[in-house]
Amino acid sequence: MVKRLSCALLLLLPPLVQAAASAQAAATPATIAEKHYRQAAWAFYLQQPAQALETLQLAPQHDARTRLLEAGLYLQLSMPQHAIALIDTLLSDTAASPGALPQALKNVALLQFARYQLEQGNKTPARDYLKQVQITDDNAWLGQQLLLEQLINWPDITLPPAPEFERLRHQPEMPYIISNQALVLAQTDHSDTALDWLAQIRQQLKTSEGQGFWQLLFSGQWHLLSEPDGFIYPSAEHEALSDYVALTQAQLHIQRQEFAAADAILSNFAADSVLNRNALQLYSHILTEQRHVPALLAVLQQQIRLQPFSHTAWLAATRIGEQLERVLQVDDALGAYRWADQYYVQQAQQMQQQARPVEVGQLQQGLSAWQQLQISNDSQLFHLQQDILSVQQHLTAAAQRQQRLAQLQDVTNLKLTQQQQLLSSRLPQLRQQRDALQQQFSQLQQQISAAEQQPMPLSLWQGEPYQQLQRLDRAEQRLAVLQQHQQPLQNYPQRLNRLRGLLQWQYSNSAAERRWQRQKQLQQTAGVLEQLELQMAALARQGNKTERLQQVQQRLTQLSNHQQQLNLALLSKQQQLLAELNQQLQQRLQQQLATLNDLQRHNKESMARVMERVLLSSGTDNSGAGL
């Protein structure tokens, strides 16, 4: 049965993109939480789920949309328990709850987790999740719901009285749903109805012609390809669907013993179809029943060439000899049996060479053809491979986290060292300088106050008047000396008195302005000292951050140790998964070698039988020639 199984978060991405577009269209300022959400969505788009999850976990607050994306990332990183815990919490919120998820997003989450449980073989929880889906009026995800119901309940699925083409017209899962119903009809002896439904499916399939750039670019977004006339499939899937329906029709014709009708379908089957191997297997059965040996031999040779390391190819190798033996071509049959015997030996050797123990690097860079075939044909081996790769992704991301933790530790240690140096040496020096400046400022205030009490203090003068007052004082001192020696001075005392009076008048006239300037300068100096005081207080408060830095340093050390332990646990888990994968591959190798030995033994018996017939035939010819 063909299944439409997508990646874990491909179903979650369209709602996330739409939500981001709506938020941008609303032109509202992005909060810090919204910024983290957008960064996580971008990391997911770059196929970095671990980085996206880390970005979400660093967000200061989380809403329902953020937790939904986080659950999807956990699922993609093979951490289902964390994802289930988150999704169960989200689904328990009612629609009336503040910040609850819209029903459309709930449906996406429920369908995705139901699909995941089904892939793990857990049908009961998958059925429980699926029961909670409530399809909205626009029938979004209806096809996903019906297809999952079929896969979970197979073969006990619901059979409508007629194909529901109109209801499922815009659902990409429509042909898979109806073809599954046709298979069940055929199993219940209604093969005529099943063939009729399959014929109608082929008429309903549509393909787009001349797709533009954007359609090709976004071909994975199914809702962009819906048109009023129905769902339009990309050409590649349209061809695969047509081949699948045709192959199902051929299978039903074979069940009805209508080999001619099945032959008409399979003889024109596309050689490059993805279902070509299944078609060859059915075609070989038809040719065997119809005894068309030449065509059957060609089909068997194609199976051997296209399907190495498979039971089908091994059976085809010995069937070539059997068909030649059936048409009494014993010499050719003997040659075919001998070739089959060599082919079995070669297959066994190649399998043993290609079945060497797998390393993690091989899973990332490429496996052998035999290993790839085993993993692709077995879901358990495939999940083991995905789990190993997921753990390897965690280990790769862990190295980056370890490096970031080391950088944070270096930064914290540097800040702590600077803090301790600042508090131990620089802060006392600054305090001494501040105290000296405050003392000088107080002394200056006192000196200015004392000078202002004098009639005309020299210390309050400045500029040209200050120089004139100095010259006047010196002149008066010289005049006093001359008066002591009783020298005639004429009118010099009167002139000095007039000059002092003039300076006194100038001083009194500009005293208010000079006093205002002094007060302004004192206020500015006081403001500078006040700012210095505030800075010193703030610097003193930095001492409280030392404890916080020490706590951060201790926390980083704990995180680094925890990360190392986590790395060891992840490495141990990876080795355990790798050992389990290699063990199962070895078990499959032994089983296939045993099957190959059985076929080789059967082929040797057939070869001995034909050889005996050839020898008997040769003996009969020789005795006839002697007579």
C-alpha positions as CSV (number, residue, x, y, z in Angstrom):
1,M,0.0,0.0,0.0
2,V,1.3,3.4,-0.9
3,K,1.7,5.7,2.1
4,R,2.1,9.5,2.1
5,L,4.6,9.8,5.0
6,S,6.1,13.2,5.3
7,C,8.9,14.5,7.5
8,A,8.1,15.3,11.1
9,L,7.6,19.1,10.9
10,L,6.6,19.6,7.3
11,L,3.0,19.6,8.5
12,L,3.8,22.2,11.1
13,L,5.7,24.6,8.9
14,P,2.8,26.1,6.8
15,P,0.9,27.3,9.9
16,L,4.1,28.7,11.4
17,V,4.8,30.6,8.2
18,Q,1.3,31.9,8.0
19,A,1.3,33.0,11.6
20,A,4.6,34.8,11.1
21,A,3.2,36.5,8.0
22,S,0.1,37.6,9.9
23,A,2.2,39.0,12.7
24,Q,4.2,41.0,10.2
25,A,1.1,42.3,8.3
26,A,-0.3,43.6,11.6
27,A,2.7,45.9,11.8
28,T,3.0,45.3,15.6
29,P,6.4,45.7,17.3
30,A,8.1,42.4,17.8
31,T,8.6,41.4,21.4
32,I,11.6,39.5,22.7
33,A,9.6,36.3,22.7
34,E,8.5,36.9,19.1
35,K,12.1,37.5,18.1
36,H,13.1,34.1,19.6
37,Y,10.2,32.4,17.8
38,R,11.2,33.9,14.4
39,Q,14.8,32.9,14.9
40,A,13.8,29.4,15.7
41,A,11.6,29.2,12.7
42,W,14.5,30.4,10.5
43,A,16.8,27.8,12.0
44,F,14.2,25.1,11.3
45,Y,14.0,26.3,7.7
46,L,17.8,25.9,7.5
47,Q,17.4,22.3,8.7
48,Q,19.0,23.0,12.1
49,P,16.4,21.6,14.5
50,A,18.8,21.5,17.5
51,Q,19.7,25.2,17.0
52,A,15.9,26.1,16.7
53,L,15.1,24.2,19.9
54,E,17.9,26.0,21.8
55,T,16.7,29.3,20.5
56,L,13.1,28.6,21.8
57,Q,14.4,27.4,25.2
58,L,16.2,30.7,25.6
59,A,13.0,32.7,25.1
60,P,11.9,34.6,28.3
61,Q,8.3,33.5,27.9
62,H,6.4,30.9,25.9
63,D,3.0,30.8,24.4
64,A,1.0,27.9,22.9
65,R,2.4,28.5,19.4
66,T,6.0,28.4,20.7
67,R,5.4,25.2,22.7
68,L,3.8,23.6,19.6
69,L,6.9,24.3,17.6
70,E,9.1,23.0,20.4
71,A,7.1,19.8,20.5
72,G,7.6,19.3,16.7
73,L,11.3,19.9,17.1
74,Y,11.6,17.4,19.9
75,L,9.8,14.9,17.6
76,Q,12.2,15.6,14.8
77,L,15.2,15.2,17.1
78,S,13.9,11.7,18.1
79,M,12.9,12.8,21.6
80,P,9.3,11.6,21.6
81,Q,8.7,11.6,25.3
82,H,9.4,15.4,25.6
83,A,7.2,16.0,22.6
84,I,4.3,14.0,23.9
85,A,4.4,15.7,27.3
86,L,4.2,19.1,25.6
87,I,1.5,18.2,23.1
88,D,-0.7,16.6,25.8
89,T,-0.5,19.8,27.8
90,L,-1.4,21.9,24.7
91,L,-4.3,19.6,23.7
92,S,-5.7,19.7,27.2
93,D,-6.5,23.4,26.9
94,T,-10.0,24.2,25.9
95,A,-10.8,26.7,23.2
96,A,-12.0,29.2,25.8
97,S,-8.6,29.1,27.6
98,P,-6.5,32.2,27.1
99,G,-3.8,31.7,24.6
100,A,-5.2,28.3,23.5
101,L,-4.3,26.9,20.1
102,P,-6.7,27.3,17.2
103,Q,-8.5,24.1,16.2
104,A,-6.7,24.1,12.8
105,L,-3.3,23.9,14.5
106,K,-4.6,21.3,17.0
107,N,-5.6,19.2,14.0
108,V,-2.1,19.5,12.5
109,A,-0.5,18.4,15.8
110,L,-2.9,15.5,16.3
111,L,-2.5,14.2,12.8
112,Q,1.3,14.4,13.1
113,F,1.5,12.6,16.4
114,A,-1.0,10.0,15.2
115,R,1.2,9.4,12.2
116,Y,4.3,9.1,14.4
117,Q,2.7,6.6,16.7
118,L,1.6,4.6,13.6
119,E,5.1,4.5,12.2
120,Q,6.3,3.2,15.6
121,G,3.7,0.4,15.4
122,N,1.7,1.9,18.3
123,K,-1.8,1.8,16.9
124,T,-3.7,2.4,20.2
125,P,-2.2,5.8,20.9
126,A,-2.4,6.7,17.2
127,R,-6.1,5.9,17.3
128,D,-6.6,8.0,20.4
129,Y,-4.9,11.0,18.9
130,L,-6.9,10.6,15.7
131,K,-10.2,10.6,17.6
132,Q,-9.5,14.1,18.9
133,V,-9.3,15.6,15.4
134,Q,-12.2,17.9,14.6
135,I,-12.1,18.8,11.0
136,T,-13.1,22.5,10.4
137,D,-15.7,23.7,7.9
138,D,-13.1,24.2,5.1
139,N,-12.2,20.4,5.3
140,A,-8.5,21.2,5.8
141,W,-6.6,18.0,6.5
142,L,-9.6,15.8,5.8
143,G,-7.6,13.6,3.4
144,Q,-4.9,13.2,6.0
145,Q,-7.5,12.1,8.6
146,L,-9.2,9.6,6.4
147,L,-5.9,8.1,5.1
148,L,-4.6,7.7,8.7
149,E,-7.9,6.0,9.7
150,Q,-7.4,3.5,6.9
151,L,-3.8,2.8,7.8
152,I,-4.6,2.3,11.5
153,N,-7.7,0.2,11.0
154,W,-6.6,-1.8,7.9
155,P,-8.3,-3.9,6.6
156,D,-11.4,-2.9,8.7
157,I,-12.0,0.4,6.9
158,T,-15.2,2.2,6.1
159,L,-16.6,1.5,2.6
160,P,-18.9,4.2,1.2
161,P,-21.6,3.2,-1.3
162,A,-19.8,5.1,-4.1
163,P,-16.5,6.8,-4.5
164,E,-16.5,10.1,-2.7
165,F,-14.8,12.1,-5.5
166,E,-16.7,15.3,-4.8
167,R,-16.0,15.3,-1.1
168,L,-12.3,14.6,-1.6
169,R,-11.8,16.7,-4.7
170,H,-9.4,19.1,-3.1
171,Q,-7.6,16.5,-1.0
172,P,-4.2,15.2,-2.4
173,E,-4.8,11.8,-0.6
174,M,-8.0,11.1,-2.6
175,P,-6.6,8.4,-5.0
176,Y,-4.9,6.6,-2.1
177,I,-8.1,6.6,0.0
178,I,-10.3,5.3,-2.8
179,S,-7.8,2.8,-4.1
180,N,-7.5,1.3,-0.5
181,Q,-11.3,1.0,-0.5
182,A,-11.1,-0.7,-3.9
183,L,-8.6,-3.2,-2.5
184,V,-11.0,-4.1,0.4
185,L,-13.8,-4.4,-2.0
186,A,-11.7,-6.9,-4.0
187,Q,-11.0,-8.9,-0.9
188,T,-14.7,-9.2,-0.2
189,D,-15.5,-10.7,-3.6
190,H,-16.6,-7.4,-5.2
191,S,-13.8,-7.2,-7.7
192,D,-16.1,-5.8,-10.4
193,T,-16.9,-2.8,-8.3
194,A,-13.2,-2.4,-7.3
195,L,-12.1,-2.4,-11.0
196,D,-14.8,0.2,-11.7
197,W,-13.6,2.5,-8.9
198,L,-10.0,2.2,-10.0
199,A,-11.0,3.2,-13.6
200,Q,-12.8,6.2,-12.2
201,I,-9.7,7.2,-10.2
202,R,-7.6,7.4,-13.3
203,Q,-10.1,9.8,-14.9
204,Q,-10.1,12.0,-11.8
205,L,-6.3,12.5,-11.8
206,K,-5.2,15.9,-13.2
207,T,-1.8,17.2,-13.8
208,S,-0.7,20.8,-14.3
209,E,0.8,21.8,-17.6
210,G,3.4,24.6,-18.0
211,Q,3.9,25.2,-14.3
212,G,5.5,28.5,-13.5
213,F,8.6,29.2,-11.4
214,W,6.7,29.7,-8.1
215,Q,4.6,26.6,-8.6
216,L,7.7,24.5,-9.2
217,L,9.4,26.1,-6.2
218,F,6.5,25.5,-3.8
219,S,5.3,22.2,-5.3
220,G,5.4,20.7,-1.8
221,Q,2.7,23.1,-0.5
222,W,-0.4,21.2,-1.6
223,H,-2.8,24.0,-0.8
224,L,-1.2,26.2,-3.5
225,L,-2.0,23.6,-6.2
226,S,-5.8,23.4,-5.5
227,E,-8.0,24.8,-8.2
228,P,-11.8,24.9,-8.5
229,D,-11.9,21.8,-10.8
230,G,-10.0,19.7,-8.2
231,F,-6.6,18.9,-7.0
232,I,-3.7,19.3,-9.5
233,Y,-0.8,16.9,-9.0
234,P,2.8,17.6,-10.0
235,S,3.7,15.6,-13.1
236,A,6.0,13.2,-11.2
237,E,3.4,12.2,-8.7
238,H,0.7,12.0,-11.3
239,E,2.8,9.4,-13.2
240,A,3.4,7.5,-10.0
241,L,-0.3,7.5,-9.1
242,S,-1.3,6.4,-12.6
243,D,1.2,3.5,-12.4
244,Y,0.0,2.5,-8.9
245,V,-3.7,2.4,-10.0
246,A,-2.7,0.4,-13.2
247,L,-0.7,-2.0,-11.1
248,T,-3.6,-2.5,-8.7
249,Q,-5.9,-3.1,-11.7
250,A,-3.5,-5.7,-13.1
251,Q,-3.4,-7.4,-9.6
252,L,-7.2,-7.7,-9.5
253,H,-7.3,-9.1,-13.1
254,I,-4.8,-11.7,-12.0
255,Q,-7.0,-12.6,-9.0
256,R,-9.9,-13.0,-11.4
257,Q,-7.8,-15.2,-13.7
258,E,-8.1,-12.6,-16.5
259,F,-4.5,-12.9,-17.6
260,A,-5.0,-11.3,-21.0
261,A,-6.4,-8.1,-19.4
262,A,-3.5,-8.0,-16.9
263,D,-1.0,-8.7,-19.8
264,A,-2.4,-5.7,-21.7
265,I,-1.7,-3.4,-18.7
266,L,1.7,-4.8,-17.7
267,S,3.2,-5.2,-21.2
268,N,3.0,-1.4,-21.7
269,F,4.2,-0.6,-18.2
270,A,6.8,2.2,-18.1
271,A,10.3,0.8,-17.6
272,D,11.4,3.9,-15.6
273,S,8.4,3.8,-13.2
274,V,9.0,3.7,-9.5
275,L,6.8,0.6,-9.4
276,N,8.7,-1.2,-12.2
277,R,9.9,-4.0,-9.9
278,N,6.4,-4.8,-8.7
279,A,5.2,-4.8,-12.3
280,L,7.9,-7.2,-13.3
281,Q,7.0,-9.6,-10.5
282,L,3.3,-9.6,-11.6
283,Y,4.3,-9.9,-15.3
284,S,6.5,-12.9,-14.6
285,H,3.5,-14.6,-12.9
286,I,1.3,-13.9,-16.0
287,L,3.9,-15.2,-18.4
288,T,4.4,-18.3,-16.4
289,E,0.7,-19.0,-16.4
290,Q,0.5,-18.4,-20.1
291,R,3.7,-20.3,-20.8
292,H,5.2,-17.5,-22.8
293,V,8.8,-18.8,-22.2
294,P,10.8,-16.3,-24.4
295,A,9.1,-13.3,-22.9
296,L,9.3,-14.8,-19.4
297,L,13.1,-15.4,-19.8
298,A,13.6,-11.7,-20.7
299,V,11.6,-10.7,-17.6
300,L,13.5,-13.0,-15.3
301,Q,16.8,-11.6,-16.6
302,Q,15.5,-8.0,-15.9
303,Q,14.6,-9.0,-12.4
304,I,18.1,-10.4,-11.8
305,R,19.7,-7.2,-13.2
306,L,17.4,-4.7,-11.5
307,Q,17.0,-6.4,-8.1
308,P,20.3,-7.7,-6.8
309,F,20.5,-9.2,-3.3
310,S,16.7,-9.9,-3.4
311,H,14.8,-13.2,-3.1
312,T,13.0,-12.3,-6.3
313,A,16.3,-12.2,-8.3
314,W,17.5,-15.4,-6.7
315,L,14.3,-17.2,-7.6
316,A,14.5,-15.8,-11.1
317,A,18.0,-17.3,-11.5
318,T,16.9,-20.8,-11.0
319,R,13.5,-20.3,-12.8
320,I,15.4,-19.6,-16.0
321,G,16.7,-23.2,-16.0
322,E,13.3,-24.5,-15.0
323,Q,11.6,-22.8,-17.9
324,L,14.1,-24.1,-20.4
325,E,13.8,-27.5,-18.9
326,R,10.0,-27.3,-19.3
327,V,10.3,-26.7,-23.0
328,L,12.8,-29.6,-23.2
329,Q,15.8,-27.5,-24.0
330,V,18.0,-29.6,-21.6
331,D,21.4,-28.3,-22.9
332,D,20.3,-24.7,-22.4
333,A,18.7,-25.6,-19.1
334,L,22.0,-27.2,-17.9
335,G,23.9,-24.1,-18.9
336,A,21.3,-21.9,-17.0
337,Y,21.6,-24.0,-13.9
338,R,25.4,-23.8,-14.0
339,W,25.2,-20.0,-14.4
340,A,22.7,-19.8,-11.5
341,D,25.1,-21.8,-9.3
342,Q,27.9,-19.3,-10.0
343,Y,25.5,-16.4,-9.5
344,Y,24.6,-17.7,-6.1
345,V,28.3,-18.0,-5.1
346,Q,28.9,-14.5,-6.4
347,Q,25.9,-13.1,-4.5
348,A,27.0,-14.8,-1.2
349,Q,30.6,-13.4,-1.6
350,Q,29.3,-9.9,-2.4
351,M,26.9,-10.0,0.5
352,Q,29.6,-11.0,3.0
353,Q,31.9,-8.3,1.6
354,Q,29.2,-5.6,1.8
355,A,27.8,-6.7,5.2
356,R,30.8,-5.5,7.2
357,P,30.0,-3.7,10.5
358,V,28.6,-0.2,9.9
359,E,30.2,2.9,11.3
360,V,28.6,6.2,11.9
361,G,30.5,7.8,9.1
362,Q,29.1,5.3,6.7
363,L,25.5,6.2,7.7
364,Q,26.3,9.8,6.9
365,Q,28.4,9.3,3.7
366,G,27.0,6.2,2.2
367,L,26.3,2.5,2.8
368,S,27.0,-0.5,0.6
369,A,24.3,-1.5,-1.8
370,W,23.3,-4.5,0.3
371,Q,23.1,-2.4,3.5
372,Q,21.0,0.2,1.8
373,L,18.6,-2.4,0.6
374,Q,18.2,-4.0,4.0
375,I,17.6,-0.6,5.7
376,S,15.2,0.6,3.1
377,N,13.1,-2.6,3.2
378,D,12.8,-2.9,7.0
379,S,11.2,-0.1,9.1
380,Q,12.9,-1.2,12.3
381,L,16.4,-0.9,10.7
382,F,15.4,2.4,9.1
383,H,14.3,3.8,12.5
384,L,17.6,2.6,14.1
385,Q,19.5,4.4,11.4
386,Q,17.5,7.6,12.0
387,D,18.0,7.4,15.7
388,I,21.8,7.0,15.3
389,L,21.9,10.0,12.9
390,S,19.8,12.0,15.4
391,V,22.2,11.1,18.2
392,Q,25.1,12.1,16.0
393,Q,23.4,15.4,15.3
394,H,23.1,15.9,19.1
395,L,26.8,15.1,19.5
396,T,27.8,17.6,16.8
397,A,25.6,20.3,18.4
398,A,27.1,19.3,21.8
399,A,30.6,20.2,20.7
400,Q,29.3,23.6,19.6
401,R,27.6,24.1,23.0
402,Q,30.7,23.0,24.8
403,Q,32.7,25.6,22.9
404,R,30.1,28.3,23.7
405,L,30.2,27.3,27.4
406,A,34.0,27.6,27.4
407,Q,33.7,31.1,25.9
408,L,31.2,32.1,28.5
409,Q,33.4,30.8,31.2
410,D,36.4,32.8,29.8
411,V,34.2,36.0,29.7
412,T,32.9,35.4,33.3
413,N,36.4,34.8,34.6
414,L,37.7,38.0,32.9
415,K,34.8,40.0,34.4
416,L,35.3,38.6,37.8
417,T,39.0,39.3,37.7
418,Q,38.4,42.9,36.6
419,Q,35.7,43.3,39.3
420,Q,38.1,42.1,42.0
421,Q,40.9,44.3,40.8
422,L,38.5,47.3,40.6
423,L,37.3,46.8,44.1
424,S,40.6,46.0,45.6
425,S,42.9,48.7,44.1
426,R,41.1,51.3,41.9
427,L,38.1,52.0,44.2
428,P,40.3,53.1,47.2
429,Q,42.3,55.4,45.0
430,L,39.2,57.0,43.6
431,R,37.9,57.5,47.1
432,Q,41.1,59.2,48.2
433,Q,41.0,61.5,45.2
434,R,37.3,62.3,45.9
435,D,38.1,63.1,49.6
436,A,41.0,65.4,48.5
437,L,38.8,67.2,46.0
438,Q,36.0,67.7,48.5
439,Q,38.5,69.1,51.1
440,Q,39.9,71.5,48.5
441,F,36.4,72.6,47.5
442,S,35.5,73.3,51.1
443,Q,38.6,75.3,51.7
444,L,38.0,77.3,48.5
445,Q,34.4,78.1,49.7
446,Q,35.7,79.3,53.0
447,Q,38.4,81.5,51.4
448,I,35.9,83.0,49.0
449,S,33.5,83.7,51.9
450,A,36.3,85.3,53.9
451,A,37.4,87.4,50.9
452,E,33.9,88.7,50.3
453,Q,33.9,90.2,53.8
454,Q,36.7,92.5,52.9
455,P,36.1,95.9,51.1
456,M,38.1,95.2,48.0
457,P,40.0,91.9,48.3
458,L,42.7,91.3,45.8
459,S,41.9,87.5,45.6
460,L,38.5,88.3,44.0
461,W,40.0,90.4,41.2
462,Q,41.0,89.0,37.9
463,G,42.2,90.2,34.5
464,E,43.3,93.9,33.8
465,P,41.7,95.3,37.0
466,Y,43.6,92.7,39.1
467,Q,46.9,94.0,37.5
468,Q,45.9,97.6,38.1
469,L,45.1,96.9,41.7
470,Q,48.4,95.3,42.2
471,R,50.2,98.3,40.7
472,L,48.1,100.6,43.0
473,D,49.1,98.6,46.1
474,R,52.8,98.8,45.1
475,A,52.5,102.5,44.5
476,E,50.9,103.1,47.8
477,Q,53.6,101.1,49.5
478,R,56.3,103.2,47.8
479,L,54.4,106.3,48.7
480,A,54.4,105.2,52.4
481,V,58.2,104.6,52.2
482,L,58.8,108.1,50.8
483,Q,56.6,109.7,53.4
484,Q,58.7,108.0,56.1
485,H,61.8,109.7,54.6
486,Q,59.9,113.1,54.5
487,Q,60.4,113.6,50.9
488,P,58.2,116.1,49.1
489,L,55.4,114.2,47.3
490,Q,53.4,117.1,45.9
491,N,49.9,115.7,44.8
492,Y,50.7,112.0,44.5
493,P,48.6,110.9,47.5
494,Q,45.5,112.7,46.1
495,R,46.1,111.0,42.7
496,L,46.4,107.6,44.3
497,N,43.3,108.1,46.3
498,R,41.4,109.1,43.2
499,L,42.7,106.1,41.4
500,R,41.7,103.8,44.2
501,G,38.3,105.4,44.3
502,L,37.9,104.8,40.6
503,L,38.9,101.1,41.1
504,Q,36.5,100.9,44.0
505,W,33.7,102.2,41.9
506,Q,34.5,99.7,39.1
507,Y,34.6,96.9,41.7
508,S,31.3,97.9,43.2
509,N,29.8,98.3,39.7
510,S,30.8,94.7,38.6
511,A,30.5,93.0,42.1
512,A,27.1,91.5,41.4
513,E,28.1,90.0,38.1
514,R,31.3,88.6,39.6
515,R,29.4,87.2,42.5
516,W,27.0,85.5,40.2
517,Q,29.8,84.0,38.1
518,R,31.5,82.7,41.3
519,Q,28.3,81.1,42.5
520,K,27.8,79.6,39.1
521,Q,31.3,78.1,39.1
522,L,30.8,76.8,42.6
523,Q,27.6,75.2,41.6
524,Q,29.2,73.6,38.6
525,T,32.1,72.3,40.8
526,A,29.6,71.0,43.3
527,G,27.7,69.2,40.5
528,V,30.9,67.6,39.3
529,L,31.6,66.4,42.8
530,E,28.1,65.2,43.2
531,Q,28.4,63.2,40.0
532,L,31.7,61.8,41.2
533,E,30.0,60.8,44.4
534,L,27.2,59.0,42.5
535,Q,29.7,57.2,40.3
536,M,31.7,56.2,43.4
537,A,28.5,54.9,45.0
538,A,27.6,53.0,41.8
539,L,31.1,51.6,41.7
540,A,30.8,50.6,45.4
541,R,27.6,48.8,44.5
542,Q,29.5,46.8,42.0
543,G,30.8,44.7,44.9
544,N,27.4,43.0,45.0
545,K,27.9,41.7,41.5
546,T,30.9,39.8,42.5
547,E,28.7,37.2,44.3
548,R,26.5,37.1,41.2
549,L,29.5,36.5,38.9
550,Q,30.7,33.8,41.2
551,Q,27.3,32.1,41.0
552,V,27.4,32.4,37.2
553,Q,30.9,31.0,37.2
554,Q,29.7,28.1,39.4
555,R,26.6,27.5,37.2
556,L,28.7,27.5,34.0
557,T,31.1,24.9,35.6
558,Q,28.1,22.7,36.4
559,L,26.7,23.1,32.9
560,S,30.1,22.2,31.4
561,N,30.3,19.1,33.6
562,H,26.7,18.2,32.8
563,Q,27.5,18.7,29.1
564,Q,30.4,16.3,29.3
565,Q,28.3,13.7,31.1
566,L,25.6,14.2,28.4
567,N,28.2,13.7,25.7
568,L,29.3,10.5,27.2
569,A,25.7,9.3,27.6
570,L,25.0,10.2,23.9
571,L,28.1,8.5,22.8
572,S,27.2,5.4,24.8
573,K,23.7,5.5,23.4
574,Q,25.0,5.8,19.8
575,Q,27.3,2.8,20.3
576,Q,24.4,0.8,21.7
577,L,22.2,1.7,18.7
578,L,25.0,1.0,16.3
579,A,25.7,-2.4,17.9
580,E,22.0,-3.2,17.6
581,L,21.9,-2.2,14.0
582,N,24.9,-4.3,13.1
583,Q,23.5,-7.2,15.1
584,Q,20.2,-7.1,13.1
585,L,22.1,-6.7,9.8
586,Q,24.2,-9.8,10.7
587,Q,21.0,-11.7,11.5
588,R,19.5,-10.7,8.2
589,L,22.7,-11.7,6.5
590,Q,22.7,-15.2,8.1
591,Q,19.0,-15.6,7.1
592,Q,19.6,-14.6,3.6
593,L,22.7,-16.8,3.3
594,A,20.6,-19.7,4.6
595,T,17.9,-18.9,2.0
596,L,20.5,-18.6,-0.7
597,N,22.1,-22.0,0.3
598,D,18.6,-23.6,0.1
599,L,18.1,-22.2,-3.4
600,Q,21.6,-23.2,-4.4
601,R,21.0,-26.7,-3.1
602,H,17.7,-26.9,-5.0
603,N,19.5,-25.5,-8.1
604,K,22.2,-28.2,-7.8
605,E,19.6,-30.9,-7.6
606,S,17.9,-29.6,-10.7
607,M,21.3,-29.3,-12.4
608,A,22.1,-33.0,-11.5
609,R,18.7,-34.0,-12.8
610,V,19.2,-32.3,-16.1
611,M,22.8,-33.5,-16.3
612,E,21.5,-37.1,-15.9
613,R,19.0,-36.5,-18.7
614,V,21.7,-35.1,-20.9
615,L,24.0,-38.1,-20.2
616,L,21.2,-40.6,-20.8
617,S,20.3,-38.8,-24.0
618,S,24.0,-38.9,-25.1
619,G,24.2,-42.6,-24.3
620,T,21.1,-43.4,-26.3
621,D,22.5,-41.5,-29.3
622,N,25.8,-43.3,-29.0
623,S,24.1,-46.8,-28.8
624,G,22.0,-45.9,-31.8
625,A,25.0,-44.9,-33.8
626,G,26.8,-48.2,-33.0
627,L,23.9,-50.2,-34.3
